[in-house]
Amino acid sequence: MLKGLGGLGDMAKMMKQAQEMQGKMAQMQEDLENMMVEGVSGAGLVKATATAKGELKGLDIDPSIFNGDDKEVVEDLILAAIKDAQSKATERAQEEMSKMTEGLGLPPGMNLPF
């Protein structure tokens, strides 16, 4: 008797999945703010800590590199450590997103959010 309404059940299921995905996305965004990554340069002389969202949280500089003549080198090492941390943050965020979207049957390489 309700054969013609079969598509509505599928639509309701899709809506429920979309709501679940939205909740998971919100949780993942919160988790990324709490995950930390560390970028390193100069064989560990400079370390930058950032969230997985790329927000710089800390910088650790070995005091041995503070020589007045090496100002430019120190600046380069700091920039390199920050860039390394940001790159690792992007990688980590992509890893977490792919974990979440594995079960959706999306084509490989399709990134969310759009």
C-alpha positions in Angstrom: 0.0 0.0 0.0 2.9 2.4 0.7 5.1 1.2 -2.2 5.2 4.6 -3.7 6.8 6.1 -0.6 9.9 3.9 -0.6 12.0 6.8 -1.7 11.1 8.8 1.4 12.6 6.2 3.6 15.9 6.5 1.7 15.7 10.3 1.9 15.1 10.1 5.7 18.1 7.7 6.0 20.3 10.2 4.0 19.2 13.1 6.1 20.1 11.1 9.3 23.5 10.3 7.8 24.0 14.0 6.9 23.2 15.0 10.5 25.5 12.4 11.9 28.3 13.6 9.5 27.7 17.2 10.6 28.1 16.2 14.2 31.3 14.2 13.4 32.7 17.2 11.5 32.0 19.5 14.4 33.7 17.1 16.8 36.7 16.7 14.4 37.1 20.5 14.2 37.2 20.6 18.0 39.7 17.7 18.2 42.0 19.4 15.6 42.2 22.4 18.0 43.5 20.1 20.7 45.9 17.9 18.7 49.4 19.2 18.7 52.1 18.8 16.0 55.8 19.8 16.2 57.9 21.3 13.5 61.6 21.1 13.8 64.6 22.8 12.0 68.3 23.1 12.5 68.6 19.4 13.7 66.3 20.2 16.6 67.7 23.6 17.6 64.4 25.3 16.8 61.0 23.6 17.5 57.6 25.1 16.8 54.4 23.6 18.3 51.1 24.2 16.6 47.5 22.8 16.7 46.4 20.5 13.9 44.5 23.5 12.6 47.8 25.3 12.2 47.7 27.8 15.1 51.1 28.4 16.5 51.2 27.6 20.2 54.8 27.5 21.2 58.4 28.1 20.1 61.5 26.5 21.6 64.9 27.8 20.7 68.1 26.2 21.9 70.2 29.0 23.5 73.3 27.8 21.7 72.2 29.5 18.5 72.1 33.0 19.9 75.3 34.5 18.4 75.0 38.1 17.3 76.5 37.2 13.9 74.0 34.5 13.2 70.8 36.6 13.4 69.7 35.8 9.8 70.4 32.1 10.3 68.3 32.1 13.5 65.4 33.8 11.7 65.6 31.3 8.9 65.5 28.4 11.3 62.5 29.9 13.1 60.6 30.3 9.8 61.6 26.8 8.8 60.3 25.3 12.1 57.0 27.2 11.8 56.5 26.1 8.2 57.3 22.5 9.2 54.7 22.7 12.0 52.1 24.1 9.6 52.8 21.5 7.0 52.4 18.7 9.6 49.2 20.4 10.8 47.7 20.2 7.3 48.8 16.6 7.0 47.2 15.7 10.3 44.0 17.4 9.5 43.8 15.6 6.1 44.5 12.3 7.9 41.7 12.9 10.4 39.3 13.9 7.6 40.1 10.7 5.6 39.4 8.6 8.7 36.0 10.2 9.0 35.0 9.9 5.3 36.3 6.3 4.7 32.8 4.8 5.2 31.0 7.2 2.9 32.0 5.6 -0.4 33.3 8.9 -1.8 35.7 8.7 -4.8 39.4 8.8 -3.8 40.8 12.3 -3.5 37.4 13.9 -2.9 38.0 16.3 -0.1 35.4 17.5 2.5 34.3 20.1 3.3 33.7 21.2 -0.3 
